[in-house]
Amino acid sequence: MKTMSCRQLGGGCEKKFQANTFEELAEMSKLHGMEMFQQNDDAHLGAIKDMMQRMQQPEAMAAWIESKRKEFDELSED
Ligand SMILES: [Zn+2]
C-alpha cells in the first residue's frame, strides 16, 4: 500500500488515502472531494475550482495527472 494525502492529490486537507494503485487512490480522493464539496467545505471548494480550471485544458490536466502518478510511483510502500 502507498499513502498520499488529499493535499498531495490537489485537495484541500491532510486526510490520507491508502491504495495499491494510483487509479484506486485517485478514485478515493475524488469521492472524498465530492463529499467535501457537498458539505461546502471552503478548502475543498477552492481546490475543486482549481481542478475544474485545469480540466479546461486537457493537456495541462494530463500532465498534472502524470506528475501525480509519478509521485505515487516514487513513494515507498508502507
Ligand atoms: Zn480533503
PDB file of the backbone (N, CA, C, O) and the ligand in Angstrom, with CONECT records:
HET     ZN  A 101       1
ATOM      1  N   MET A   1       0.838  -1.206   0.000  1.00  0.00           N
ATOM      2  CA  MET A   1       0.000   0.000   0.000  1.00  0.00           C
ATOM      3  C   MET A   1       0.871   1.254   0.000  1.00  0.00           C
ATOM      4  O   MET A   1       1.946   1.294   0.600  1.00  0.00           O
ATOM      5  N   LYS A   2       0.380   2.252  -0.679  1.00  0.00           N
ATOM      6  CA  LYS A   2       1.064   3.543  -0.657  1.00  0.00           C
ATOM      7  C   LYS A   2       0.088   4.596  -0.151  1.00  0.00           C
ATOM      8  O   LYS A   2      -1.129   4.461  -0.283  1.00  0.00           O
ATOM      9  N   THR A   3       0.651   5.640   0.427  1.00  0.00           N
ATOM     10  CA  THR A   3      -0.187   6.667   1.036  1.00  0.00           C
ATOM     11  C   THR A   3       0.069   8.023   0.403  1.00  0.00           C
ATOM     12  O   THR A   3       1.217   8.428   0.218  1.00  0.00           O
ATOM     13  N   MET A   4      -1.008   8.718   0.074  1.00  0.00           N
ATOM     14  CA  MET A   4      -0.887  10.116  -0.357  1.00  0.00           C
ATOM     15  C   MET A   4      -1.979  10.907   0.344  1.00  0.00           C
ATOM     16  O   MET A   4      -3.048  10.377   0.649  1.00  0.00           O
ATOM     17  N   SER A   5      -1.703  12.168   0.594  1.00  0.00           N
ATOM     18  CA  SER A   5      -2.708  12.988   1.277  1.00  0.00           C
ATOM     19  C   SER A   5      -3.614  13.664   0.259  1.00  0.00           C
ATOM     20  O   SER A   5      -3.286  13.799  -0.919  1.00  0.00           O
ATOM     21  N   CYS A   6      -4.759  14.079   0.763  1.00  0.00           N
ATOM     22  CA  CYS A   6      -5.711  14.832  -0.039  1.00  0.00           C
ATOM     23  C   CYS A   6      -4.999  16.009  -0.711  1.00  0.00           C
ATOM     24  O   CYS A   6      -5.183  16.254  -1.903  1.00  0.00           O
ATOM     25  N   ARG A   7      -4.191  16.731   0.057  1.00  0.00           N
ATOM     26  CA  ARG A   7      -3.499  17.899  -0.478  1.00  0.00           C
ATOM     27  C   ARG A   7      -2.529  17.520  -1.594  1.00  0.00           C
ATOM     28  O   ARG A   7      -2.432  18.218  -2.602  1.00  0.00           O
ATOM     29  N   GLN A   8      -1.813  16.411  -1.410  1.00  0.00           N
ATOM     30  CA  GLN A   8      -0.874  15.966  -2.454  1.00  0.00           C
ATOM     31  C   GLN A   8      -1.614  15.671  -3.758  1.00  0.00           C
ATOM     32  O   GLN A   8      -1.050  15.781  -4.848  1.00  0.00           O
ATOM     33  N   LEU A   9      -2.876  15.298  -3.626  1.00  0.00           N
ATOM     34  CA  LEU A   9      -3.670  14.970  -4.809  1.00  0.00           C
ATOM     35  C   LEU A   9      -4.488  16.157  -5.291  1.00  0.00           C
ATOM     36  O   LEU A   9      -5.440  15.999  -6.054  1.00  0.00           O
ATOM     37  N   GLY A  10      -4.111  17.341  -4.842  1.00  0.00           N
ATOM     38  CA  GLY A  10      -4.782  18.541  -5.321  1.00  0.00           C
ATOM     39  C   GLY A  10      -5.990  18.943  -4.490  1.00  0.00           C
ATOM     40  O   GLY A  10      -6.727  19.854  -4.868  1.00  0.00           O
ATOM     41  N   GLY A  11      -6.203  18.268  -3.352  1.00  0.00           N
ATOM     42  CA  GLY A  11      -7.347  18.572  -2.498  1.00  0.00           C
ATOM     43  C   GLY A  11      -7.025  19.627  -1.451  1.00  0.00           C
ATOM     44  O   GLY A  11      -6.020  20.331  -1.548  1.00  0.00           O
ATOM     45  N   GLY A  12      -7.884  19.723  -0.460  1.00  0.00           N
ATOM     46  CA  GLY A  12      -7.757  20.827   0.481  1.00  0.00           C
ATOM     47  C   GLY A  12      -7.468  20.458   1.920  1.00  0.00           C
ATOM     48  O   GLY A  12      -7.545  21.328   2.787  1.00  0.00           O
ATOM     49  N   CYS A  13      -7.135  19.195   2.222  1.00  0.00           N
ATOM     50  CA  CYS A  13      -6.847  18.854   3.618  1.00  0.00           C
ATOM     51  C   CYS A  13      -5.747  17.807   3.703  1.00  0.00           C
ATOM     52  O   CYS A  13      -5.188  17.388   2.689  1.00  0.00           O
ATOM     53  N   GLU A  14      -5.448  17.396   4.916  1.00  0.00           N
ATOM     54  CA  GLU A  14      -4.343  16.464   5.122  1.00  0.00           C
ATOM     55  C   GLU A  14      -4.808  15.017   5.278  1.00  0.00           C
ATOM     56  O   GLU A  14      -4.045  14.153   5.711  1.00  0.00           O
ATOM     57  N   LYS A  15      -6.047  14.767   4.925  1.00  0.00           N
ATOM     58  CA  LYS A  15      -6.544  13.391   5.017  1.00  0.00           C
ATOM     59  C   LYS A  15      -5.675  12.463   4.164  1.00  0.00           C
ATOM     60  O   LYS A  15      -5.283  12.810   3.050  1.00  0.00           O
ATOM     61  N   LYS A  16      -5.381  11.276   4.707  1.00  0.00           N
ATOM     62  CA  LYS A  16      -4.524  10.328   3.985  1.00  0.00           C
ATOM     63  C   LYS A  16      -5.343   9.238   3.311  1.00  0.00           C
ATOM     64  O   LYS A  16      -6.306   8.712   3.869  1.00  0.00           O
ATOM     65  N   PHE A  17      -4.925   8.919   2.090  1.00  0.00           N
ATOM     66  CA  PHE A  17      -5.558   7.814   1.364  1.00  0.00           C
ATOM     67  C   PHE A  17      -4.505   6.739   1.156  1.00  0.00           C
ATOM     68  O   PHE A  17      -3.334   7.036   0.916  1.00  0.00           O
ATOM     69  N   GLN A  18      -4.933   5.488   1.251  1.00  0.00           N
ATOM     70  CA  GLN A  18      -4.015   4.372   1.046  1.00  0.00           C
ATOM     71  C   GLN A  18      -4.561   3.455  -0.022  1.00  0.00           C
ATOM     72  O   GLN A  18      -5.731   3.075   0.016  1.00  0.00           O
ATOM     73  N   ALA A  19      -3.720   3.098  -0.974  1.00  0.00           N
ATOM     74  CA  ALA A  19      -4.166   2.187  -2.030  1.00  0.00           C
ATOM     75  C   ALA A  19      -2.960   1.522  -2.669  1.00  0.00           C
ATOM     76  O   ALA A  19      -1.819   1.938  -2.466  1.00  0.00           O
ATOM     77  N   ASN A  20      -3.234   0.484  -3.443  1.00  0.00           N
ATOM     78  CA  ASN A  20      -2.159  -0.235  -4.130  1.00  0.00           C
ATOM     79  C   ASN A  20      -1.860   0.359  -5.493  1.00  0.00           C
ATOM     80  O   ASN A  20      -0.745   0.231  -6.000  1.00  0.00           O
ATOM     81  N   THR A  21      -2.843   1.005  -6.084  1.00  0.00           N
ATOM     82  CA  THR A  21      -2.616   1.607  -7.399  1.00  0.00           C
ATOM     83  C   THR A  21      -3.004   3.085  -7.379  1.00  0.00           C
ATOM     84  O   THR A  21      -3.788   3.542  -6.547  1.00  0.00           O
ATOM     85  N   PHE A  22      -2.424   3.798  -8.323  1.00  0.00           N
ATOM     86  CA  PHE A  22      -2.712   5.228  -8.421  1.00  0.00           C
ATOM     87  C   PHE A  22      -4.190   5.445  -8.760  1.00  0.00           C
ATOM     88  O   PHE A  22      -4.817   6.379  -8.259  1.00  0.00           O
ATOM     89  N   GLU A  23      -4.740   4.582  -9.610  1.00  0.00           N
ATOM     90  CA  GLU A  23      -6.156   4.713 -10.007  1.00  0.00           C
ATOM     91  C   GLU A  23      -7.074   4.632  -8.790  1.00  0.00           C
ATOM     92  O   GLU A  23      -8.001   5.427  -8.634  1.00  0.00           O
ATOM     93  N   GLU A  24      -6.792   3.649  -7.929  1.00  0.00           N
ATOM     94  CA  GLU A  24      -7.599   3.481  -6.707  1.00  0.00           C
ATOM     95  C   GLU A  24      -7.508   4.723  -5.830  1.00  0.00           C
ATOM     96  O   GLU A  24      -8.503   5.215  -5.298  1.00  0.00           O
ATOM     97  N   LEU A  25      -6.296   5.203  -5.701  1.00  0.00           N
ATOM     98  CA  LEU A  25      -6.055   6.365  -4.850  1.00  0.00           C
ATOM     99  C   LEU A  25      -6.773   7.598  -5.405  1.00  0.00           C
ATOM    100  O   LEU A  25      -7.385   8.365  -4.662  1.00  0.00           O
ATOM    101  N   ALA A  26      -6.685   7.771  -6.725  1.00  0.00           N
ATOM    102  CA  ALA A  26      -7.336   8.918  -7.368  1.00  0.00           C
ATOM    103  C   ALA A  26      -8.850   8.837  -7.170  1.00  0.00           C
ATOM    104  O   ALA A  26      -9.512   9.853  -6.953  1.00  0.00           O
ATOM    105  N   GLU A  27      -9.391   7.615  -7.246  1.00  0.00           N
ATOM    106  CA  GLU A  27     -10.831   7.421  -7.073  1.00  0.00           C
ATOM    107  C   GLU A  27     -11.239   7.780  -5.635  1.00  0.00           C
ATOM    108  O   GLU A  27     -12.256   8.439  -5.422  1.00  0.00           O
ATOM    109  N   MET A  28     -10.440   7.342  -4.654  1.00  0.00           N
ATOM    110  CA  MET A  28     -10.747   7.649  -3.257  1.00  0.00           C
ATOM    111  C   MET A  28     -10.721   9.156  -3.016  1.00  0.00           C
ATOM    112  O   MET A  28     -11.569   9.703  -2.312  1.00  0.00           O
ATOM    113  N   SER A  29      -9.738   9.807  -3.610  1.00  0.00           N
ATOM    114  CA  SER A  29      -9.603  11.243  -3.404  1.00  0.00           C
ATOM    115  C   SER A  29     -10.761  11.982  -4.090  1.00  0.00           C
ATOM    116  O   SER A  29     -11.234  13.006  -3.598  1.00  0.00           O
ATOM    117  N   LYS A  30     -11.205  11.445  -5.232  1.00  0.00           N
ATOM    118  CA  LYS A  30     -12.313  12.062  -5.952  1.00  0.00           C
ATOM    119  C   LYS A  30     -13.606  11.959  -5.125  1.00  0.00           C
ATOM    120  O   LYS A  30     -14.343  12.936  -4.990  1.00  0.00           O
ATOM    121  N   LEU A  31     -13.869  10.769  -4.578  1.00  0.00           N
ATOM    122  CA  LEU A  31     -15.079  10.579  -3.766  1.00  0.00           C
ATOM    123  C   LEU A  31     -15.061  11.491  -2.549  1.00  0.00           C
ATOM    124  O   LEU A  31     -16.067  12.107  -2.195  1.00  0.00           O
ATOM    125  N   HIS A  32     -13.893  11.562  -1.918  1.00  0.00           N
ATOM    126  CA  HIS A  32     -13.746  12.433  -0.749  1.00  0.00           C
ATOM    127  C   HIS A  32     -13.979  13.891  -1.148  1.00  0.00           C
ATOM    128  O   HIS A  32     -14.657  14.633  -0.437  1.00  0.00           O
ATOM    129  N   GLY A  33     -13.415  14.297  -2.286  1.00  0.00           N
ATOM    130  CA  GLY A  33     -13.583  15.669  -2.762  1.00  0.00           C
ATOM    131  C   GLY A  33     -15.057  15.993  -3.001  1.00  0.00           C
ATOM    132  O   GLY A  33     -15.525  17.081  -2.667  1.00  0.00           O
ATOM    133  N   MET A  34     -15.784  15.031  -3.587  1.00  0.00           N
ATOM    134  CA  MET A  34     -17.204  15.244  -3.849  1.00  0.00           C
ATOM    135  C   MET A  34     -18.000  15.369  -2.544  1.00  0.00           C
ATOM    136  O   MET A  34     -18.928  16.170  -2.432  1.00  0.00           O
ATOM    137  N   GLU A  35     -17.606  14.555  -1.570  1.00  0.00           N
ATOM    138  CA  GLU A  35     -18.262  14.599  -0.269  1.00  0.00           C
ATOM    139  C   GLU A  35     -18.043  15.959   0.398  1.00  0.00           C
ATOM    140  O   GLU A  35     -18.969  16.561   0.942  1.00  0.00           O
ATOM    141  N   MET A  36     -16.799  16.423   0.341  1.00  0.00           N
ATOM    142  CA  MET A  36     -16.466  17.720   0.944  1.00  0.00           C
ATOM    143  C   MET A  36     -17.159  18.859   0.199  1.00  0.00           C
ATOM    144  O   MET A  36     -17.582  19.848   0.798  1.00  0.00           O
ATOM    145  N   PHE A  37     -17.265  18.697  -1.126  1.00  0.00           N
ATOM    146  CA  PHE A  37     -17.949  19.689  -1.955  1.00  0.00           C
ATOM    147  C   PHE A  37     -19.406  19.821  -1.501  1.00  0.00           C
ATOM    148  O   PHE A  37     -19.930  20.928  -1.379  1.00  0.00           O
ATOM    149  N   GLN A  38     -20.048  18.680  -1.253  1.00  0.00           N
ATOM    150  CA  GLN A  38     -21.451  18.687  -0.802  1.00  0.00           C
ATOM    151  C   GLN A  38     -21.596  19.342   0.553  1.00  0.00           C
ATOM    152  O   GLN A  38     -22.643  19.904   0.873  1.00  0.00           O
ATOM    153  N   GLN A  39     -20.532  19.269   1.355  1.00  0.00           N
ATOM    154  CA  GLN A  39     -20.580  19.884   2.680  1.00  0.00           C
ATOM    155  C   GLN A  39     -20.136  21.351   2.637  1.00  0.00           C
ATOM    156  O   GLN A  39     -20.005  22.002   3.674  1.00  0.00           O
ATOM    157  N   ASN A  40     -19.908  21.857   1.423  1.00  0.00           N
ATOM    158  CA  ASN A  40     -19.476  23.242   1.254  1.00  0.00           C
ATOM    159  C   ASN A  40     -18.217  23.569   2.030  1.00  0.00           C
ATOM    160  O   ASN A  40     -18.090  24.657   2.591  1.00  0.00           O
ATOM    161  N   ASP A  41     -17.289  22.628   2.061  1.00  0.00           N
ATOM    162  CA  ASP A  41     -16.043  22.853   2.777  1.00  0.00           C
ATOM    163  C   ASP A  41     -15.162  23.830   1.973  1.00  0.00           C
ATOM    164  O   ASP A  41     -14.779  23.545   0.838  1.00  0.00           O
ATOM    165  N   ASP A  42     -14.851  24.978   2.581  1.00  0.00           N
ATOM    166  CA  ASP A  42     -14.133  26.046   1.872  1.00  0.00           C
ATOM    167  C   ASP A  42     -12.834  25.600   1.228  1.00  0.00           C
ATOM    168  O   ASP A  42     -12.584  25.874   0.054  1.00  0.00           O
ATOM    169  N   ALA A  43     -12.013  24.916   1.999  1.00  0.00           N
ATOM    170  CA  ALA A  43     -10.706  24.494   1.497  1.00  0.00           C
ATOM    171  C   ALA A  43     -10.867  23.637   0.249  1.00  0.00           C
ATOM    172  O   ALA A  43     -10.112  23.780  -0.713  1.00  0.00           O
ATOM    173  N   HIS A  44     -11.851  22.747   0.269  1.00  0.00           N
ATOM    174  CA  HIS A  44     -12.037  21.863  -0.871  1.00  0.00           C
ATOM    175  C   HIS A  44     -12.728  22.560  -2.030  1.00  0.00           C
ATOM    176  O   HIS A  44     -12.479  22.229  -3.189  1.00  0.00           O
ATOM    177  N   LEU A  45     -13.594  23.525  -1.731  1.00  0.00           N
ATOM    178  CA  LEU A  45     -14.237  24.264  -2.829  1.00  0.00           C
ATOM    179  C   LEU A  45     -13.169  24.958  -3.660  1.00  0.00           C
ATOM    180  O   LEU A  45     -13.231  24.956  -4.889  1.00  0.00           O
ATOM    181  N   GLY A  46     -12.195  25.548  -2.989  1.00  0.00           N
ATOM    182  CA  GLY A  46     -11.094  26.214  -3.688  1.00  0.00           C
ATOM    183  C   GLY A  46     -10.301  25.221  -4.514  1.00  0.00           C
ATOM    184  O   GLY A  46      -9.957  25.482  -5.666  1.00  0.00           O
ATOM    185  N   ALA A  47     -10.014  24.070  -3.904  1.00  0.00           N
ATOM    186  CA  ALA A  47      -9.228  23.040  -4.595  1.00  0.00           C
ATOM    187  C   ALA A  47      -9.990  22.509  -5.809  1.00  0.00           C
ATOM    188  O   ALA A  47      -9.401  22.262  -6.861  1.00  0.00           O
ATOM    189  N   ILE A  48     -11.294  22.338  -5.655  1.00  0.00           N
ATOM    190  CA  ILE A  48     -12.112  21.813  -6.751  1.00  0.00           C
ATOM    191  C   ILE A  48     -12.183  22.834  -7.892  1.00  0.00           C
ATOM    192  O   ILE A  48     -12.178  22.465  -9.067  1.00  0.00           O
ATOM    193  N   LYS A  49     -12.250  24.108  -7.536  1.00  0.00           N
ATOM    194  CA  LYS A  49     -12.263  25.159  -8.549  1.00  0.00           C
ATOM    195  C   LYS A  49     -10.974  25.122  -9.376  1.00  0.00           C
ATOM    196  O   LYS A  49     -11.002  25.227 -10.602  1.00  0.00           O
ATOM    197  N   ASP A  50      -9.842  24.968  -8.675  1.00  0.00           N
ATOM    198  CA  ASP A  50      -8.555  24.858  -9.380  1.00  0.00           C
ATOM    199  C   ASP A  50      -8.564  23.661 -10.331  1.00  0.00           C
ATOM    200  O   ASP A  50      -8.088  23.735 -11.464  1.00  0.00           O
ATOM    201  N   MET A  51      -9.115  22.569  -9.836  1.00  0.00           N
ATOM    202  CA  MET A  51      -9.162  21.334 -10.621  1.00  0.00           C
ATOM    203  C   MET A  51     -10.029  21.521 -11.863  1.00  0.00           C
ATOM    204  O   MET A  51      -9.674  21.066 -12.950  1.00  0.00           O
ATOM    205  N   MET A  52     -11.169  22.194 -11.695  1.00  0.00           N
ATOM    206  CA  MET A  52     -12.061  22.444 -12.834  1.00  0.00           C
ATOM    207  C   MET A  52     -11.356  23.275 -13.889  1.00  0.00           C
ATOM    208  O   MET A  52     -11.508  23.042 -15.088  1.00  0.00           O
ATOM    209  N   GLN A  53     -10.568  24.263 -13.420  1.00  0.00           N
ATOM    210  CA  GLN A  53      -9.838  25.111 -14.367  1.00  0.00           C
ATOM    211  C   GLN A  53      -8.827  24.281 -15.144  1.00  0.00           C
ATOM    212  O   GLN A  53      -8.644  24.450 -16.350  1.00  0.00           O
ATOM    213  N   ARG A  54      -8.174  23.373 -14.413  1.00  0.00           N
ATOM    214  CA  ARG A  54      -7.182  22.506 -15.044  1.00  0.00           C
ATOM    215  C   ARG A  54      -7.859  21.631 -16.102  1.00  0.00           C
ATOM    216  O   ARG A  54      -7.295  21.369 -17.165  1.00  0.00           O
ATOM    217  N   MET A  55      -9.071  21.189 -15.790  1.00  0.00           N
ATOM    218  CA  MET A  55      -9.773  20.290 -16.708  1.00  0.00           C
ATOM    219  C   MET A  55     -10.171  20.973 -18.017  1.00  0.00           C
ATOM    220  O   MET A  55     -10.454  20.309 -19.014  1.00  0.00           O
ATOM    221  N   GLN A  56     -10.190  22.313 -17.999  1.00  0.00           N
ATOM    222  CA  GLN A  56     -10.490  23.046 -19.235  1.00  0.00           C
ATOM    223  C   GLN A  56      -9.391  22.832 -20.271  1.00  0.00           C
ATOM    224  O   GLN A  56      -9.611  22.973 -21.474  1.00  0.00           O
ATOM    225  N   GLN A  57      -8.214  22.491 -19.779  1.00  0.00           N
ATOM    226  CA  GLN A  57      -7.080  22.303 -20.691  1.00  0.00           C
ATOM    227  C   GLN A  57      -6.620  20.860 -20.590  1.00  0.00           C
ATOM    228  O   GLN A  57      -5.828  20.513 -19.714  1.00  0.00           O
ATOM    229  N   PRO A  58      -7.116  20.022 -21.485  1.00  0.00           N
ATOM    230  CA  PRO A  58      -6.838  18.587 -21.389  1.00  0.00           C
ATOM    231  C   PRO A  58      -5.351  18.263 -21.298  1.00  0.00           C
ATOM    232  O   PRO A  58      -4.955  17.331 -20.597  1.00  0.00           O
ATOM    233  N   GLU A  59      -4.521  19.040 -22.015  1.00  0.00           N
ATOM    234  CA  GLU A  59      -3.085  18.737 -21.974  1.00  0.00           C
ATOM    235  C   GLU A  59      -2.491  19.026 -20.608  1.00  0.00           C
ATOM    236  O   GLU A  59      -1.690  18.253 -20.084  1.00  0.00           O
ATOM    237  N   ALA A  60      -2.903  20.162 -20.036  1.00  0.00           N
ATOM    238  CA  ALA A  60      -2.417  20.516 -18.707  1.00  0.00           C
ATOM    239  C   ALA A  60      -2.912  19.499 -17.680  1.00  0.00           C
ATOM    240  O   ALA A  60      -2.189  19.128 -16.756  1.00  0.00           O
ATOM    241  N   MET A  61      -4.143  19.060 -17.855  1.00  0.00           N
ATOM    242  CA  MET A  61      -4.733  18.076 -16.952  1.00  0.00           C
ATOM    243  C   MET A  61      -3.976  16.752 -17.039  1.00  0.00           C
ATOM    244  O   MET A  61      -3.655  16.144 -16.018  1.00  0.00           O
ATOM    245  N   ALA A  62      -3.697  16.317 -18.258  1.00  0.00           N
ATOM    246  CA  ALA A  62      -2.977  15.055 -18.456  1.00  0.00           C
ATOM    247  C   ALA A  62      -1.578  15.142 -17.848  1.00  0.00           C
ATOM    248  O   ALA A  62      -1.102  14.193 -17.225  1.00  0.00           O
ATOM    249  N   ALA A  63      -0.928  16.287 -18.036  1.00  0.00           N
ATOM    250  CA  ALA A  63       0.421  16.467 -17.487  1.00  0.00           C
ATOM    251  C   ALA A  63       0.369  16.443 -15.968  1.00  0.00           C
ATOM    252  O   ALA A  63       1.252  15.887 -15.313  1.00  0.00           O
ATOM    253  N   TRP A  64      -0.670  17.050 -15.416  1.00  0.00           N
ATOM    254  CA  TRP A  64      -0.815  17.089 -13.961  1.00  0.00           C
ATOM    255  C   TRP A  64      -1.005  15.672 -13.417  1.00  0.00           C
ATOM    256  O   TRP A  64      -0.383  15.283 -12.428  1.00  0.00           O
ATOM    257  N   ILE A  65      -1.880  14.908 -14.087  1.00  0.00           N
ATOM    258  CA  ILE A  65      -2.131  13.527 -13.637  1.00  0.00           C
ATOM    259  C   ILE A  65      -0.850  12.706 -13.730  1.00  0.00           C
ATOM    260  O   ILE A  65      -0.537  11.926 -12.830  1.00  0.00           O
ATOM    261  N   GLU A  66      -0.110  12.885 -14.825  1.00  0.00           N
ATOM    262  CA  GLU A  66       1.143  12.156 -14.976  1.00  0.00           C
ATOM    263  C   GLU A  66       2.128  12.483 -13.857  1.00  0.00           C
ATOM    264  O   GLU A  66       2.819  11.601 -13.347  1.00  0.00           O
ATOM    265  N   SER A  67       2.184  13.773 -13.477  1.00  0.00           N
ATOM    266  CA  SER A  67       3.122  14.158 -12.421  1.00  0.00           C
ATOM    267  C   SER A  67       2.709  13.535 -11.087  1.00  0.00           C
ATOM    268  O   SER A  67       3.561  13.168 -10.278  1.00  0.00           O
ATOM    269  N   LYS A  68       1.400  13.420 -10.865  1.00  0.00           N
ATOM    270  CA  LYS A  68       0.911  12.797  -9.625  1.00  0.00           C
ATOM    271  C   LYS A  68       1.158  11.302  -9.634  1.00  0.00           C
ATOM    272  O   LYS A  68       1.485  10.698  -8.613  1.00  0.00           O
ATOM    273  N   ARG A  69       0.992  10.713 -10.825  1.00  0.00           N
ATOM    274  CA  ARG A  69       1.231   9.276 -10.948  1.00  0.00           C
ATOM    275  C   ARG A  69       2.704   8.965 -10.669  1.00  0.00           C
ATOM    276  O   ARG A  69       3.036   7.964 -10.034  1.00  0.00           O
ATOM    277  N   LYS A  70       3.572   9.845 -11.160  1.00  0.00           N
ATOM    278  CA  LYS A  70       4.997   9.676 -10.955  1.00  0.00           C
ATOM    279  C   LYS A  70       5.315   9.788  -9.460  1.00  0.00           C
ATOM    280  O   LYS A  70       6.095   9.013  -8.907  1.00  0.00           O
ATOM    281  N   GLU A  71       4.683  10.778  -8.833  1.00  0.00           N
ATOM    282  CA  GLU A  71       4.874  10.970  -7.392  1.00  0.00           C
ATOM    283  C   GLU A  71       4.476   9.689  -6.649  1.00  0.00           C
ATOM    284  O   GLU A  71       5.164   9.239  -5.733  1.00  0.00           O
ATOM    285  N   PHE A  72       3.355   9.125  -7.071  1.00  0.00           N
ATOM    286  CA  PHE A  72       2.864   7.887  -6.458  1.00  0.00           C
ATOM    287  C   PHE A  72       3.864   6.757  -6.676  1.00  0.00           C
ATOM    288  O   PHE A  72       4.209   6.036  -5.740  1.00  0.00           O
ATOM    289  N   ASP A  73       4.335   6.606  -7.933  1.00  0.00           N
ATOM    290  CA  ASP A  73       5.278   5.534  -8.263  1.00  0.00           C
ATOM    291  C   ASP A  73       6.546   5.628  -7.439  1.00  0.00           C
ATOM    292  O   ASP A  73       7.153   4.613  -7.098  1.00  0.00           O
ATOM    293  N   GLU A  74       6.943   6.850  -7.121  1.00  0.00           N
ATOM    294  CA  GLU A  74       8.202   7.034  -6.410  1.00  0.00           C
ATOM    295  C   GLU A  74       8.075   6.864  -4.894  1.00  0.00           C
ATOM    296  O   GLU A  74       9.078   6.811  -4.183  1.00  0.00           O
ATOM    297  N   LEU A  75       6.845   6.779  -4.411  1.00  0.00           N
ATOM    298  CA  LEU A  75       6.654   6.576  -2.976  1.00  0.00           C
ATOM    299  C   LEU A  75       7.125   5.183  -2.589  1.00  0.00           C
ATOM    300  O   LEU A  75       7.092   4.252  -3.393  1.00  0.00           O
ATOM    301  N   SER A  76       7.568   5.058  -1.336  1.00  0.00           N
ATOM    302  CA  SER A  76       7.888   3.707  -0.887  1.00  0.00           C
ATOM    303  C   SER A  76       6.635   3.084  -0.296  1.00  0.00           C
ATOM    304  O   SER A  76       5.740   3.778   0.187  1.00  0.00           O
ATOM    305  N   GLU A  77       6.593   1.769  -0.345  1.00  0.00           N
ATOM    306  CA  GLU A  77       5.436   1.046   0.203  1.00  0.00           C
ATOM    307  C   GLU A  77       5.390   1.232   1.712  1.00  0.00           C
ATOM    308  O   GLU A  77       6.432   1.307   2.363  1.00  0.00           O
ATOM    309  N   ASP A  78       4.187   1.306   2.271  1.00  0.00           N
ATOM    310  CA  ASP A  78       4.057   1.388   3.737  1.00  0.00           C
ATOM    311  C   ASP A  78       4.375   0.052   4.377  1.00  0.00           C
ATOM    312  O   ASP A  78       4.319  -0.076   5.600  1.00  0.00           O
TER     313      ASP A  78
HETATM  314 ZN    ZN A 101      -9.585  16.593   1.777  1.00  0.00          ZN2+
END
